[in-house]
Amino acid sequence: MELEERVSELERRLEELVGDGRPDAPRPTGADFWALEGLKQQLSGAGATDGGVLYTGAVRLPTGERYEWQYGALTEQLLGNGALGEADGHDGEAGADWSDTAESFAALGHPVRLRLLREILGGRRTAAELAALDETGTTGQIYHHLRLLTGAGWLHTKGRGRYEVPGARVVPLLVVLTAARL
């Protein structure tokens, strides 16, 4: 099967699985775990006996922007089981030290920051637009939240006073939100 056909088939299946997007929607079972089955095939072909994780997504934002993304990591890299370590010339950068992710999670750990991210994904991109929202605090507080999100990589500035979620972070942000709801 050609790559275009495979991607089209994956998109069709994703649409079937996502349905109306409700967290309480029925979960796939059996043959519906096509992504998991594909991951397991990839892992066995690579000789990864401890497994791995994969996250992927194809989204269209209310602004019309489209993002497709996938990322995978081996379990041994994530848990620091010695697959990557000083003995093989690596410093375990793939995740053995989880503390380096604390800033990223901390930036998401406030309801106003999550609201700002949602509004920015929805098309409100300027500080003035964000300041006009109810229950987001003063302009100074909003700038404080925007600085934290920018420092953690969840936002970047695009032009003067305009913010956006970097394309490479759109799907991961939605994955983190999905995981938090399970």
C-alpha positions, 0 to 999 in steps of 0.5 A: 500500500502506498504511503498516501493510501496508508495515511488516508486510511489512518485519517479515516479510521481516526475520524471514526474513532474520535467521533464527537470527541467526548471523553466518555465516548466508547473506547475502541476494542479488538481490531480497532486498536490499529495504532497499537497493533502498528506500534507493536509491529514496529517495536518487534521489528526493531527488537524493542522487548520492553515496548514503547509509547506512541502519540499521534494526531491530525487536528484542524483548529478553529482558525483553519490551521492543520497539524499532523504529528506523531512521536514515539519513544522506547520504554527503556528510554523513558524509564532510564533502564540503561538503554541510553546511559553513560556507558554508551556515550549518551547521557540519558537525554531521552527521559531517564531524568523526569525532573527536566519536564517539571517546568513544562507541566508546571506551566500547564498547572494553572486554570488561567494558563490553560484557558489562555492556551485554549483561546490562543488555539481558538484564534485569540492571539493578541495580549489585548484580545486575551486581556478582554476575556472574563476571569483571566485576571489583570493585564499584568497577571495575563502577561505573567501567565504568558511569560511562563507558557512561553518560557516552557515552550508552550507558546511563542511570540509571533510579531509584536504582542501576538502569541501562538502555540508552536506547531510542534506543540499543538498535538502534544498539548492536546495529548496531555489534556486527553491523558489528564482526563482519563 
